[in-house]
C-alpha cells in the first residue's frame, strides 16, 4: 500500500478491490485501516519493514 498525504488525509488504493480511499491521519495512528468499498482491513504493522524485522528476531 502506497500512501500519499493530502492535507489531513492520506490517499491510498486498496490492493484487493483497487478502489481509492481517503483516510484521516488519526486513523493511521491506530495501526489499522479499512477500505471504504470492500471493508478489507489492513494492518499497518504488516506494511512497515522495521516492525517485520523485530517480529522475526523474536522467532529466531
C-alpha distance matrix in Angstrom:
0.0 3.8 6.5 9.9 12.9 15.6 18.6 18.2 14.9 11.2 10.1 6.7 6.7 7.2 6.9 10.4 12.4 10.6 11.8 11.1 11.2 12.9 13.0 15.7 15.0 17.4 15.2 12.6 15.7 16.4 13.5 12.5 11.2 11.9 11.6 14.7 15.7 15.3 15.1 12.7 12.1 9.1 10.5 9.2 11.8 10.2 7.4 10.3 12.7 15.7 15.6 15.4 18.3 20.3 20.0 21.0 24.0 25.2 25.5 27.4
3.8 0.0 3.8 6.7 10.1 12.9 16.1 16.3 13.4 9.6 8.4 6.0 7.3 9.4 9.7 13.4 14.7 12.1 12.8 11.1 11.3 12.3 12.8 15.1 14.2 17.1 15.7 12.9 15.9 17.5 15.0 14.5 13.1 14.2 13.6 16.2 17.5 17.8 17.7 15.8 15.1 12.2 13.3 11.2 13.9 12.9 9.5 11.3 13.6 16.3 16.9 17.2 19.7 21.7 22.0 23.1 25.7 27.2 27.9 29.5
6.5 3.8 0.0 3.8 6.5 9.6 12.5 12.6 9.8 6.1 5.8 5.1 8.2 10.7 12.1 15.5 16.3 13.8 13.4 10.8 10.0 9.8 10.0 11.8 10.7 14.0 13.1 10.4 13.4 15.5 13.7 13.6 12.0 13.6 13.3 15.4 17.4 18.3 17.7 16.4 15.4 12.7 13.5 11.0 14.1 14.1 10.8 12.1 15.0 17.0 17.5 18.5 21.0 22.5 23.0 24.6 27.0 28.3 29.3 31.1
9.9 6.7 3.8 0.0 3.8 6.5 9.8 10.9 8.5 5.4 5.1 6.5 9.8 13.0 14.8 18.1 18.2 15.3 14.3 11.1 10.5 9.5 10.5 11.7 11.0 14.7 14.5 12.4 15.2 17.7 16.5 16.5 14.5 16.0 15.3 16.7 18.7 20.2 19.9 19.2 18.4 16.0 17.0 14.5 17.6 17.9 14.5 15.5 18.1 20.0 20.7 22.0 24.3 25.7 26.5 28.1 30.3 31.6 32.9 34.6
12.9 10.1 6.5 3.8 0.0 3.8 6.3 7.4 6.0 4.5 6.2 8.9 12.6 15.6 17.8 20.9 20.8 18.2 16.6 13.1 11.6 9.4 9.6 9.7 8.7 12.5 13.2 11.5 13.8 16.7 16.3 16.7 15.0 16.9 16.6 17.5 20.0 21.9 21.1 20.8 19.6 17.5 18.1 15.5 18.5 19.6 16.5 16.9 19.8 21.0 21.7 23.5 25.7 26.7 27.6 29.6 31.5 32.7 34.3 36.0
15.6 12.9 9.6 6.5 3.8 0.0 3.8 6.2 5.2 5.7 6.7 10.3 13.7 16.8 19.5 22.2 21.5 18.9 16.7 12.9 11.5 8.6 9.7 9.6 9.7 13.4 14.3 13.6 15.9 18.6 18.7 18.8 16.5 17.9 17.2 17.3 19.8 22.2 21.6 22.0 21.2 19.7 20.7 18.4 21.7 22.7 19.8 20.5 23.5 24.8 25.2 27.0 29.4 30.3 31.1 33.2 35.1 36.2 37.7 39.6
18.6 16.1 12.5 9.8 6.3 3.8 0.0 3.8 5.5 7.8 9.9 13.5 17.0 19.8 22.7 25.2 24.5 22.1 19.7 16.0 13.9 10.5 10.7 9.2 9.2 12.3 14.1 13.9 15.6 18.5 19.3 19.7 17.7 19.5 19.3 19.0 21.9 24.4 23.4 24.1 22.9 21.6 22.2 19.9 23.0 24.6 21.9 22.2 25.4 26.1 26.4 28.7 30.9 31.4 32.3 34.7 36.4 37.2 39.1 41.1
18.2 16.3 12.6 10.9 7.4 6.2 3.8 0.0 3.8 7.1 10.0 13.3 16.9 19.1 22.2 24.4 24.0 22.1 19.5 16.0 13.2 9.6 8.5 6.0 6.0 8.7 10.8 11.2 12.5 15.2 16.5 16.9 15.2 17.2 17.6 17.3 20.6 22.9 21.4 22.2 20.7 19.5 20.0 17.9 21.0 22.9 20.7 21.0 24.4 24.9 24.8 27.2 29.6 29.7 30.4 33.1 34.8 35.3 37.2 39.4
14.9 13.4 9.8 8.5 6.0 5.2 5.5 3.8 0.0 3.8 6.5 9.7 13.1 15.3 18.5 20.6 20.1 18.3 15.8 12.3 9.5 5.9 5.2 4.4 5.5 8.8 9.4 9.6 12.0 14.2 14.9 14.7 12.4 14.0 14.0 14.0 17.1 19.4 18.1 18.7 17.6 16.5 17.4 15.6 19.1 20.5 18.2 19.1 22.6 23.6 23.3 25.3 28.0 28.4 28.8 31.3 33.3 33.9 35.5 37.8
11.2 9.6 6.1 5.4 4.5 5.7 7.8 7.1 3.8 0.0 3.8 6.4 10.1 12.5 15.3 17.8 17.7 15.6 13.7 10.3 8.0 5.6 5.3 6.3 6.4 9.9 9.7 8.6 11.6 13.8 13.5 13.2 10.9 12.6 12.4 13.2 16.1 17.9 16.8 16.8 15.7 14.0 15.0 13.1 16.5 17.5 15.0 16.1 19.5 20.9 20.8 22.4 25.2 25.9 26.3 28.5 30.7 31.4 32.8 35.0
10.1 8.4 5.8 5.1 6.2 6.7 9.9 10.0 6.5 3.8 0.0 3.8 7.1 10.1 13.0 15.5 15.0 12.4 10.5 7.0 5.6 4.7 6.6 9.1 10.0 13.3 12.4 11.4 14.8 16.5 15.6 14.6 11.8 12.5 11.2 12.0 14.1 16.1 15.8 15.8 15.5 14.1 15.9 14.3 18.0 18.2 15.5 17.3 20.4 22.4 22.3 23.4 26.3 27.5 27.6 29.5 32.0 32.9 33.9 36.0
6.7 6.0 5.1 6.5 8.9 10.3 13.5 13.3 9.7 6.4 3.8 0.0 3.8 6.7 9.2 12.0 11.9 9.5 8.4 5.8 5.3 6.7 8.1 11.2 11.8 14.7 13.0 11.5 15.2 16.3 14.7 13.3 10.5 10.7 9.3 11.0 12.6 13.8 13.8 13.1 13.0 11.4 13.6 12.4 16.0 15.5 12.9 15.3 18.3 20.7 20.5 21.1 24.1 25.6 25.4 26.9 29.7 30.7 31.3 33.5
6.7 7.3 8.2 9.8 12.6 13.7 17.0 16.9 13.1 10.1 7.1 3.8 0.0 3.8 6.2 8.8 8.4 5.7 5.5 4.5 6.0 8.9 10.8 14.3 15.2 17.8 15.5 14.3 18.0 18.6 16.6 14.6 11.6 10.8 8.4 10.4 10.8 11.6 12.5 11.6 12.5 11.3 14.2 13.8 17.2 15.9 13.7 16.7 19.3 22.2 21.8 21.8 24.9 26.7 26.1 27.3 30.4 31.3 31.6 33.7
7.2 9.4 10.7 13.0 15.6 16.8 19.8 19.1 15.3 12.5 10.1 6.7 3.8 0.0 3.8 5.4 5.8 4.9 5.4 6.5 7.3 10.7 11.8 15.4 16.5 18.5 15.5 14.5 18.2 18.0 15.8 13.1 10.3 8.7 6.3 9.0 8.9 8.7 9.6 8.1 9.6 8.9 12.3 12.9 16.1 14.5 13.1 16.6 19.2 22.1 21.2 20.8 24.2 25.9 24.7 26.0 29.3 29.9 29.8 32.2
6.9 9.7 12.1 14.8 17.8 19.5 22.7 22.2 18.5 15.3 13.0 9.2 6.2 3.8 0.0 3.8 6.0 5.5 8.0 9.7 11.0 14.3 15.2 18.7 19.3 21.2 18.3 16.7 20.2 19.9 17.2 14.7 12.6 11.2 9.4 12.4 11.7 10.6 11.8 9.3 10.8 9.6 12.7 13.4 16.0 13.5 12.3 15.9 17.9 21.2 20.5 19.4 22.7 24.7 23.5 24.2 27.7 28.5 28.0 30.2
10.4 13.4 15.5 18.1 20.9 22.2 25.2 24.4 20.6 17.8 15.5 12.0 8.8 5.4 3.8 0.0 3.8 5.8 8.3 11.1 12.3 15.9 16.8 20.4 21.4 22.9 19.6 18.7 22.1 21.2 18.6 15.6 13.5 11.2 9.1 11.8 10.2 8.1 10.0 7.6 10.2 10.3 13.8 15.4 17.8 15.3 14.9 18.6 20.6 23.9 22.6 21.4 24.9 26.7 24.9 25.7 29.3 29.7 29.0 31.4
12.4 14.7 16.3 18.2 20.8 21.5 24.5 24.0 20.1 17.7 15.0 11.9 8.4 5.8 6.0 3.8 0.0 3.8 5.6 9.2 11.0 14.8 16.3 20.1 21.7 23.4 20.2 19.8 23.4 22.7 20.5 17.4 14.6 11.8 8.7 10.2 7.8 6.8 9.7 8.8 12.0 12.7 16.4 17.8 20.7 18.5 17.8 21.5 23.7 26.9 25.8 24.8 28.3 30.0 28.4 29.3 32.9 33.3 32.7 35.1
10.6 12.1 13.8 15.3 18.2 18.9 22.1 22.1 18.3 15.6 12.4 9.5 5.7 4.9 5.5 5.8 3.8 0.0 3.8 6.7 9.4 13.1 15.3 19.0 20.5 22.7 19.9 19.1 22.9 22.8 20.6 17.9 15.0 12.8 9.6 11.1 9.4 9.6 12.1 11.2 13.7 13.5 17.0 17.6 20.7 18.7 17.2 20.6 22.8 26.1 25.4 24.7 28.0 29.9 28.8 29.6 33.1 33.8 33.5 35.7
11.8 12.8 13.4 14.3 16.6 16.7 19.7 19.5 15.8 13.7 10.5 8.4 5.5 5.4 8.0 8.3 5.6 3.8 0.0 3.8 6.5 10.2 12.7 16.4 18.4 20.6 18.0 17.8 21.6 21.6 20.0 17.2 13.8 11.5 7.9 8.3 7.0 8.6 10.9 11.1 13.4 13.8 17.3 17.8 21.2 19.9 18.3 21.6 24.3 27.2 26.4 26.2 29.5 31.2 30.1 31.4 34.7 35.3 35.2 37.6
11.1 11.1 10.8 11.1 13.1 12.9 16.0 16.0 12.3 10.3 7.0 5.8 4.5 6.5 9.7 11.1 9.2 6.7 3.8 0.0 3.8 7.0 10.0 13.6 15.5 18.1 16.0 15.7 19.5 20.1 18.8 16.5 13.0 11.5 8.4 8.6 8.9 11.1 12.4 12.8 14.2 14.0 17.1 17.0 20.6 19.8 17.7 20.6 23.5 26.1 25.6 25.9 29.1 30.6 30.0 31.5 34.5 35.2 35.5 37.9
11.2 11.3 10.0 10.5 11.6 11.5 13.9 13.2 9.5 8.0 5.6 5.3 6.0 7.3 11.0 12.3 11.0 9.4 6.5 3.8 0.0 3.8 6.3 10.0 12.3 14.5 12.4 12.5 16.3 16.8 15.9 13.7 10.0 9.0 6.6 6.6 8.5 10.9 10.9 11.7 12.4 12.3 15.1 15.0 18.7 18.5 16.7 19.4 22.6 24.9 24.1 24.7 28.1 29.1 28.5 30.4 33.3 33.7 34.4 36.9
12.9 12.3 9.8 9.5 9.4 8.6 10.5 9.6 5.9 5.6 4.7 6.7 8.9 10.7 14.3 15.9 14.8 13.1 10.2 7.0 3.8 0.0 3.8 6.9 9.4 11.9 10.6 11.1 14.5 15.6 15.5 13.8 10.5 10.5 9.2 8.7 11.4 14.0 13.3 14.4 14.3 14.0 16.1 15.4 19.1 19.6 17.7 19.7 23.2 24.9 24.2 25.5 28.6 29.4 29.1 31.3 33.9 34.3 35.3 37.8
13.0 12.8 10.0 10.5 9.6 9.7 10.7 8.5 5.2 5.3 6.6 8.1 10.8 11.8 15.2 16.8 16.3 15.3 12.7 10.0 6.3 3.8 0.0 3.8 6.4 8.3 6.8 7.7 11.0 11.9 12.2 10.9 7.9 9.0 9.2 9.2 12.7 14.6 12.9 13.8 12.8 12.3 13.8 13.1 16.7 17.8 16.2 18.0 21.7 23.0 22.0 23.6 26.7 27.1 26.8 29.3 31.7 31.9 33.1 35.7
15.7 15.1 11.8 11.7 9.7 9.6 9.2 6.0 4.4 6.3 9.1 11.2 14.3 15.4 18.7 20.4 20.1 19.0 16.4 13.6 10.0 6.9 3.8 0.0 3.8 5.4 5.7 7.2 9.4 10.9 12.2 11.8 9.8 11.7 12.6 12.5 16.1 18.0 15.9 16.9 15.3 14.7 15.4 14.2 17.5 19.3 17.8 18.8 22.6 23.3 22.3 24.5 27.4 27.3 27.3 30.1 32.2 32.2 33.9 36.5
15.0 14.2 10.7 11.0 8.7 9.7 9.2 6.0 5.5 6.4 10.0 11.8 15.2 16.5 19.3 21.4 21.7 20.5 18.4 15.5 12.3 9.4 6.4 3.8 0.0 3.8 5.4 5.2 6.7 9.3 10.5 11.3 10.3 13.1 14.5 15.2 18.8 20.2 18.0 18.2 16.0 14.6 14.5 12.5 15.4 17.7 16.0 16.3 20.0 20.3 19.6 22.1 24.7 24.5 24.9 27.8 29.5 29.7 31.6 34.0
17.4 17.1 14.0 14.7 12.5 13.4 12.3 8.7 8.8 9.9 13.3 14.7 17.8 18.5 21.2 22.9 23.4 22.7 20.6 18.1 14.5 11.9 8.3 5.4 3.8 0.0 3.8 5.4 5.2 7.0 9.4 10.5 10.2 13.2 15.4 16.0 19.7 20.9 18.1 18.5 15.9 15.0 14.3 12.9 15.4 18.1 17.1 17.4 21.1 21.0 19.7 22.4 25.0 24.3 24.5 27.7 29.3 29.0 31.1 33.7
15.2 15.7 13.1 14.5 13.2 14.3 14.1 10.8 9.4 9.7 12.4 13.0 15.5 15.5 18.3 19.6 20.2 19.9 18.0 16.0 12.4 10.6 6.8 5.7 5.4 3.8 0.0 3.8 5.4 5.4 7.2 7.1 6.6 9.5 12.0 13.0 16.6 17.4 14.4 14.8 12.1 11.5 11.3 10.6 13.4 15.7 15.1 16.0 19.9 20.2 18.5 20.8 23.8 23.2 22.9 26.0 28.0 27.6 29.2 32.1
12.6 12.9 10.4 12.4 11.5 13.6 13.9 11.2 9.6 8.6 11.4 11.5 14.3 14.5 16.7 18.7 19.8 19.1 17.8 15.7 12.5 11.1 7.7 7.2 5.2 5.4 3.8 0.0 3.8 5.3 5.4 6.4 6.6 10.1 12.5 14.3 17.7 18.1 15.4 14.9 12.0 10.2 9.4 7.6 10.5 12.9 11.8 12.5 16.3 16.7 15.3 17.6 20.5 20.2 20.2 23.1 25.0 25.0 26.7 29.3
15.7 15.9 13.4 15.2 13.8 15.9 15.6 12.5 12.0 11.6 14.8 15.2 18.0 18.2 20.2 22.1 23.4 22.9 21.6 19.5 16.3 14.5 11.0 9.4 6.7 5.2 5.4 3.8 0.0 3.8 5.4 8.0 9.5 13.2 16.0 17.7 21.1 21.4 18.4 17.8 14.6 12.8 11.0 9.1 10.8 14.0 13.4 13.1 16.7 16.2 14.7 17.6 20.1 19.2 19.5 22.7 24.1 23.9 26.0 28.6
16.4 17.5 15.5 17.7 16.7 18.6 18.5 15.2 14.2 13.8 16.5 16.3 18.6 18.0 19.9 21.2 22.7 22.8 21.6 20.1 16.8 15.6 11.9 10.9 9.3 7.0 5.4 5.3 3.8 0.0 3.8 5.9 8.2 11.7 15.0 16.8 20.1 19.9 16.5 16.0 12.5 11.4 9.5 8.9 10.3 13.4 13.8 14.0 17.6 17.2 14.9 17.5 20.3 19.1 18.7 22.1 23.7 22.9 24.9 27.8
13.5 15.0 13.7 16.5 16.3 18.7 19.3 16.5 14.9 13.5 15.6 14.7 16.6 15.8 17.2 18.6 20.5 20.6 20.0 18.8 15.9 15.5 12.2 12.2 10.5 9.4 7.2 5.4 5.4 3.8 0.0 3.8 6.9 10.5 13.8 16.3 19.2 18.5 15.5 14.1 10.5 8.5 6.0 5.2 6.7 9.6 10.1 10.6 14.2 14.3 11.9 14.0 17.1 16.4 15.8 18.9 20.9 20.4 22.0 24.9
12.5 14.5 13.6 16.5 16.7 18.8 19.7 16.9 14.7 13.2 14.6 13.3 14.6 13.1 14.7 15.6 17.4 17.9 17.2 16.5 13.7 13.8 10.9 11.8 11.3 10.5 7.1 6.4 8.0 5.9 3.8 0.0 3.8 6.9 10.4 13.0 15.7 14.9 11.7 10.4 6.8 5.7 4.6 5.8 8.2 9.8 10.6 12.3 15.9 16.7 14.2 15.6 19.1 18.7 17.5 20.4 22.8 22.2 23.3 26.4
11.2 13.1 12.0 14.5 15.0 16.5 17.7 15.2 12.4 10.9 11.8 10.5 11.6 10.3 12.6 13.5 14.6 15.0 13.8 13.0 10.0 10.5 7.9 9.8 10.3 10.2 6.6 6.6 9.5 8.2 6.9 3.8 0.0 3.8 6.9 9.4 12.3 12.0 9.1 8.5 5.8 5.4 6.7 7.6 11.0 11.8 11.7 14.1 17.7 19.1 17.0 18.1 21.7 21.8 20.6 23.2 25.9 25.5 26.4 29.4
11.9 14.2 13.6 16.0 16.9 17.9 19.5 17.2 14.0 12.6 12.5 10.7 10.8 8.7 11.2 11.2 11.8 12.8 11.5 11.5 9.0 10.5 9.0 11.7 13.1 13.2 9.5 10.1 13.2 11.7 10.5 6.9 3.8 0.0 3.8 6.4 8.8 8.3 5.3 5.4 4.2 5.9 8.7 10.5 13.7 13.7 13.8 16.7 20.1 21.9 19.9 20.4 24.1 24.4 23.0 25.3 28.2 27.8 28.3 31.3
11.6 13.6 13.3 15.3 16.6 17.2 19.3 17.6 14.0 12.4 11.2 9.3 8.4 6.3 9.4 9.1 8.7 9.6 7.9 8.4 6.6 9.2 9.2 12.6 14.5 15.4 12.0 12.5 16.0 15.0 13.8 10.4 6.9 3.8 0.0 3.8 5.5 5.7 4.6 5.4 6.6 8.1 11.5 13.0 16.4 15.8 15.3 18.5 21.8 24.0 22.3 22.6 26.2 27.0 25.6 27.6 30.7 30.6 30.8 33.7
14.7 16.2 15.4 16.7 17.5 17.3 19.0 17.3 14.0 13.2 12.0 11.0 10.4 9.0 12.4 11.8 10.2 11.1 8.3 8.6 6.6 8.7 9.2 12.5 15.2 16.0 13.0 14.3 17.7 16.8 16.3 13.0 9.4 6.4 3.8 0.0 3.8 6.1 5.6 8.2 9.7 11.7 14.9 16.2 19.7 19.4 18.9 21.9 25.3 27.4 25.7 26.2 29.8 30.5 29.1 31.2 34.3 34.0 34.4 37.3
15.7 17.5 17.4 18.7 20.0 19.8 21.9 20.6 17.1 16.1 14.1 12.6 10.8 8.9 11.7 10.2 7.8 9.4 7.0 8.9 8.5 11.4 12.7 16.1 18.8 19.7 16.6 17.7 21.1 20.1 19.2 15.7 12.3 8.8 5.5 3.8 0.0 3.8 5.8 8.2 11.0 13.2 16.8 18.4 21.8 20.9 20.4 23.8 26.8 29.3 27.7 27.7 31.4 32.3 30.7 32.5 35.8 35.6 35.5 38.4
15.3 17.8 18.3 20.2 21.9 22.2 24.4 22.9 19.4 17.9 16.1 13.8 11.6 8.7 10.6 8.1 6.8 9.6 8.6 11.1 10.9 14.0 14.6 18.0 20.2 20.9 17.4 18.1 21.4 19.9 18.5 14.9 12.0 8.3 5.7 6.1 3.8 0.0 3.9 5.5 9.0 11.6 15.2 17.4 20.4 19.1 19.2 22.7 25.6 28.1 26.2 25.8 29.6 30.5 28.6 30.2 33.6 33.3 32.9 35.9
15.1 17.7 17.7 19.9 21.1 21.6 23.4 21.4 18.1 16.8 15.8 13.8 12.5 9.6 11.8 10.0 9.7 12.1 10.9 12.4 10.9 13.3 12.9 15.9 18.0 18.1 14.4 15.4 18.4 16.5 15.5 11.7 9.1 5.3 4.6 5.6 5.8 3.9 0.0 3.8 6.2 9.4 12.7 15.2 18.0 17.3 17.8 21.1 24.2 26.3 24.1 24.0 27.8 28.4 26.4 28.4 31.6 31.0 30.9 34.1
12.7 15.8 16.4 19.2 20.8 22.0 24.1 22.2 18.7 16.8 15.8 13.1 11.6 8.1 9.3 7.6 8.8 11.2 11.1 12.8 11.7 14.4 13.8 16.9 18.2 18.5 14.8 14.9 17.8 16.0 14.1 10.4 8.5 5.4 5.4 8.2 8.2 5.5 3.8 0.0 3.8 6.6 10.1 12.8 15.3 14.1 14.8 18.3 21.1 23.4 21.2 20.8 24.6 25.3 23.3 25.0 28.3 27.9 27.6 30.7
12.1 15.1 15.4 18.4 19.6 21.2 22.9 20.7 17.6 15.7 15.5 13.0 12.5 9.6 10.8 10.2 12.0 13.7 13.4 14.2 12.4 14.3 12.8 15.3 16.0 15.9 12.1 12.0 14.6 12.5 10.5 6.8 5.8 4.2 6.6 9.7 11.0 9.0 6.2 3.8 0.0 3.8 6.6 9.6 12.0 11.4 12.4 15.6 18.6 20.5 18.1 18.1 21.9 22.2 20.2 22.3 25.5 24.9 25.0 28.1
9.1 12.2 12.7 16.0 17.5 19.7 21.6 19.5 16.5 14.0 14.1 11.4 11.3 8.9 9.6 10.3 12.7 13.5 13.8 14.0 12.3 14.0 12.3 14.7 14.6 15.0 11.5 10.2 12.8 11.4 8.5 5.7 5.4 5.9 8.1 11.7 13.2 11.6 9.4 6.6 3.8 0.0 3.8 6.2 8.8 8.0 8.7 11.9 14.9 16.9 14.8 14.8 18.5 19.2 17.5 19.6 22.7 22.5 22.8 25.7
10.5 13.3 13.5 17.0 18.1 20.7 22.2 20.0 17.4 15.0 15.9 13.6 14.2 12.3 12.7 13.8 16.4 17.0 17.3 17.1 15.1 16.1 13.8 15.4 14.5 14.3 11.3 9.4 11.0 9.5 6.0 4.6 6.7 8.7 11.5 14.9 16.8 15.2 12.7 10.1 6.6 3.8 0.0 3.8 5.4 5.7 7.2 9.6 12.7 14.1 11.5 12.0 15.7 15.8 14.3 16.7 19.6 19.2 19.8 22.8
9.2 11.2 11.0 14.5 15.5 18.4 19.9 17.9 15.6 13.1 14.3 12.4 13.8 12.9 13.4 15.4 17.8 17.6 17.8 17.0 15.0 15.4 13.1 14.2 12.5 12.9 10.6 7.6 9.1 8.9 5.2 5.8 7.6 10.5 13.0 16.2 18.4 17.4 15.2 12.8 9.6 6.2 3.8 0.0 3.8 5.2 5.1 6.6 10.2 11.5 9.5 10.7 14.1 14.5 13.8 16.3 18.8 19.0 20.1 22.7
11.8 13.9 14.1 17.6 18.5 21.7 23.0 21.0 19.1 16.5 18.0 16.0 17.2 16.1 16.0 17.8 20.7 20.7 21.2 20.6 18.7 19.1 16.7 17.5 15.4 15.4 13.4 10.5 10.8 10.3 6.7 8.2 11.0 13.7 16.4 19.7 21.8 20.4 18.0 15.3 12.0 8.8 5.4 3.8 0.0 3.8 5.4 5.5 8.3 8.9 6.2 7.5 10.9 10.8 10.1 12.7 15.1 15.2 16.5 19.0
10.2 12.9 14.1 17.9 19.6 22.7 24.6 22.9 20.5 17.5 18.2 15.5 15.9 14.5 13.5 15.3 18.5 18.7 19.9 19.8 18.5 19.6 17.8 19.3 17.7 18.1 15.7 12.9 14.0 13.4 9.6 9.8 11.8 13.7 15.8 19.4 20.9 19.1 17.3 14.1 11.4 8.0 5.7 5.2 3.8 0.0 3.8 5.8 7.7 9.7 7.5 6.8 10.6 11.6 10.3 12.0 15.0 15.5 15.9 18.4
7.4 9.5 10.8 14.5 16.5 19.8 21.9 20.7 18.2 15.0 15.5 12.9 13.7 13.1 12.3 14.9 17.8 17.2 18.3 17.7 16.7 17.7 16.2 17.8 16.0 17.1 15.1 11.8 13.4 13.8 10.1 10.6 11.7 13.8 15.3 18.9 20.4 19.2 17.8 14.8 12.4 8.7 7.2 5.1 5.4 3.8 0.0 3.8 6.5 9.1 8.3 8.2 11.4 13.0 12.7 14.1 16.9 18.0 18.6 20.6
10.3 11.3 12.1 15.5 16.9 20.5 22.2 21.0 19.1 16.1 17.3 15.3 16.7 16.6 15.9 18.6 21.5 20.6 21.6 20.6 19.4 19.7 18.0 18.8 16.3 17.4 16.0 12.5 13.1 14.0 10.6 12.3 14.1 16.7 18.5 21.9 23.8 22.7 21.1 18.3 15.6 11.9 9.6 6.6 5.5 5.8 3.8 0.0 3.8 5.6 5.6 6.6 9.1 10.5 11.2 12.7 14.8 16.3 17.6 19.2
12.7 13.6 15.0 18.1 19.8 23.5 25.4 24.4 22.6 19.5 20.4 18.3 19.3 19.2 17.9 20.6 23.7 22.8 24.3 23.5 22.6 23.2 21.7 22.6 20.0 21.1 19.9 16.3 16.7 17.6 14.2 15.9 17.7 20.1 21.8 25.3 26.8 25.6 24.2 21.1 18.6 14.9 12.7 10.2 8.3 7.7 6.5 3.8 0.0 3.8 5.5 5.0 6.3 8.8 10.0 10.5 12.5 14.6 15.7 16.7
15.7 16.3 17.0 20.0 21.0 24.8 26.1 24.9 23.6 20.9 22.4 20.7 22.2 22.1 21.2 23.9 26.9 26.1 27.2 26.1 24.9 24.9 23.0 23.3 20.3 21.0 20.2 16.7 16.2 17.2 14.3 16.7 19.1 21.9 24.0 27.4 29.3 28.1 26.3 23.4 20.5 16.9 14.1 11.5 8.9 9.7 9.1 5.6 3.8 0.0 3.8 5.4 5.2 6.4 8.8 10.0 10.8 12.9 14.9 15.7
15.6 16.9 17.5 20.7 21.7 25.2 26.4 24.8 23.3 20.8 22.3 20.5 21.8 21.2 20.5 22.6 25.8 25.4 26.4 25.6 24.1 24.2 22.0 22.3 19.6 19.7 18.5 15.3 14.7 14.9 11.9 14.2 17.0 19.9 22.3 25.7 27.7 26.2 24.1 21.2 18.1 14.8 11.5 9.5 6.2 7.5 8.3 5.6 5.5 3.8 0.0 3.8 5.5 5.2 6.3 8.6 10.0 11.1 13.0 14.7
15.4 17.2 18.5 22.0 23.5 27.0 28.7 27.2 25.3 22.4 23.4 21.1 21.8 20.8 19.4 21.4 24.8 24.7 26.2 25.9 24.7 25.5 23.6 24.5 22.1 22.4 20.8 17.6 17.6 17.5 14.0 15.6 18.1 20.4 22.6 26.2 27.7 25.8 24.0 20.8 18.1 14.8 12.0 10.7 7.5 6.8 8.2 6.6 5.0 5.4 3.8 0.0 3.8 5.5 5.2 6.1 8.7 10.1 11.0 12.6
18.3 19.7 21.0 24.3 25.7 29.4 30.9 29.6 28.0 25.2 26.3 24.1 24.9 24.2 22.7 24.9 28.3 28.0 29.5 29.1 28.1 28.6 26.7 27.4 24.7 25.0 23.8 20.5 20.1 20.3 17.1 19.1 21.7 24.1 26.2 29.8 31.4 29.6 27.8 24.6 21.9 18.5 15.7 14.1 10.9 10.6 11.4 9.1 6.3 5.2 5.5 3.8 0.0 3.8 5.5 5.1 6.2 8.9 10.1 10.7
20.3 21.7 22.5 25.7 26.7 30.3 31.4 29.7 28.4 25.9 27.5 25.6 26.7 25.9 24.7 26.7 30.0 29.9 31.2 30.6 29.1 29.4 27.1 27.3 24.5 24.3 23.2 20.2 19.2 19.1 16.4 18.7 21.8 24.4 27.0 30.5 32.3 30.5 28.4 25.3 22.2 19.2 15.8 14.5 10.8 11.6 13.0 10.5 8.8 6.4 5.2 5.5 3.8 0.0 3.8 5.4 5.2 6.6 9.1 10.2
20.0 22.0 23.0 26.5 27.6 31.1 32.3 30.4 28.8 26.3 27.6 25.4 26.1 24.7 23.5 24.9 28.4 28.8 30.1 30.0 28.5 29.1 26.8 27.3 24.9 24.5 22.9 20.2 19.5 18.7 15.8 17.5 20.6 23.0 25.6 29.1 30.7 28.6 26.4 23.3 20.2 17.5 14.3 13.8 10.1 10.3 12.7 11.2 10.0 8.8 6.3 5.2 5.5 3.8 0.0 3.8 5.5 5.3 6.9 9.2
21.0 23.1 24.6 28.1 29.6 33.2 34.7 33.1 31.3 28.5 29.5 26.9 27.3 26.0 24.2 25.7 29.3 29.6 31.4 31.5 30.4 31.3 29.3 30.1 27.8 27.7 26.0 23.1 22.7 22.1 18.9 20.4 23.2 25.3 27.6 31.2 32.5 30.2 28.4 25.0 22.3 19.6 16.7 16.3 12.7 12.0 14.1 12.7 10.5 10.0 8.6 6.1 5.1 5.4 3.8 0.0 3.8 5.4 5.3 6.6
24.0 25.7 27.0 30.3 31.5 35.1 36.4 34.8 33.3 30.7 32.0 29.7 30.4 29.3 27.7 29.3 32.9 33.1 34.7 34.5 33.3 33.9 31.7 32.2 29.5 29.3 28.0 25.0 24.1 23.7 20.9 22.8 25.9 28.2 30.7 34.3 35.8 33.6 31.6 28.3 25.5 22.7 19.6 18.8 15.1 15.0 16.9 14.8 12.5 10.8 10.0 8.7 6.2 5.2 5.5 3.8 0.0 3.8 5.4 5.2
25.2 27.2 28.3 31.6 32.7 36.2 37.2 35.3 33.9 31.4 32.9 30.7 31.3 29.9 28.5 29.7 33.3 33.8 35.3 35.2 33.7 34.3 31.9 32.2 29.7 29.0 27.6 25.0 23.9 22.9 20.4 22.2 25.5 27.8 30.6 34.0 35.6 33.3 31.0 27.9 24.9 22.5 19.2 19.0 15.2 15.5 18.0 16.3 14.6 12.9 11.1 10.1 8.9 6.6 5.3 5.4 3.8 0.0 3.8 5.6
25.5 27.9 29.3 32.9 34.3 37.7 39.1 37.2 35.5 32.8 33.9 31.3 31.6 29.8 28.0 29.0 32.7 33.5 35.2 35.5 34.4 35.3 33.1 33.9 31.6 31.1 29.2 26.7 26.0 24.9 22.0 23.3 26.4 28.3 30.8 34.4 35.5 32.9 30.9 27.6 25.0 22.8 19.8 20.1 16.5 15.9 18.6 17.6 15.7 14.9 13.0 11.0 10.1 9.1 6.9 5.3 5.4 3.8 0.0 3.8
27.4 29.5 31.1 34.6 36.0 39.6 41.1 39.4 37.8 35.0 36.0 33.5 33.7 32.2 30.2 31.4 35.1 35.7 37.6 37.9 36.9 37.8 35.7 36.5 34.0 33.7 32.1 29.3 28.6 27.8 24.9 26.4 29.4 31.3 33.7 37.3 38.4 35.9 34.1 30.7 28.1 25.7 22.8 22.7 19.0 18.4 20.6 19.2 16.7 15.7 14.7 12.6 10.7 10.2 9.2 6.6 5.2 5.6 3.8 0.0
